[in-house]
Amino acid sequence: MPRNGEPNKQFGVYATVCCGREIIIREGATFPDCSSHPKLSTIWKRIETERIESVIIIRNDSQSDPDA
């Protein structure tokens, strides 16, 4: 399990072992200290989550209403 100061190897939701504080962290980002227990060693455990399908709508400026 990763510790604070180590780079994250897999995007996901992680929780601290100490108190269950949760974060979403991208791949390559450094794991932080637990916000409830700063300056102490923090172990992060990956949480399994449901996959949520999302829809992103990108709107072209030429299609926008100039009066809006």
Buried (B, 14 or more C-beta within 10 A) or exposed (E): EBEBEEEBEEEBEBBBEBEEBEBEBEEEEEBBBBEEBEEEEBBBEBEEEEEEEEEEEEEEEEEEEEEE
